[in-house]
């Protein structure tokens, strides 16, 4: 059950990232459920920004935005990153568990989840020569996300900064390989299905 401490803990991490992430790994202070809630909220705020941001900063046709698909894609991306990072760090003697990686990824998204909707509202009132403020605020939140993610991965696995960067690079390589294998599997399954379908049709026509 989620209590007040677990709900507020991600905010503590923003101001105390090293201590906060350390306690996630060694004192079980984190919560996968809270992490997934933050990921969902970020996906929702990201989709809202793409759909409702003011025309000064938004070049996307709102009708082309599928909020459900985008939220699902964000959550899938987090799970894919966590699985890839876990598989790589297991080979590199990382200390973090799969749940720790999901927690770190979700908690790191909190700055963006908190920022995107306010900046969307801000975009309704800014003039054409004031959009830099919009991009600055969103840019800072994205940089803070990257900073927290790097610190989090480094802390839960007990790595140094250099090894963490290598791990993240190999994680993204692993993600590409996973996507390639999954697409190849779908292609092979589709080919088998088409073969069986054509074979069935041939048999029916002969009979």
Helices and strands as residue ranges (DSSP letters): H 4-15, H 17-26, H 32-52, G 62-64, H 67-91, H 98-108, H 110-123, H 131-157, H 161-206
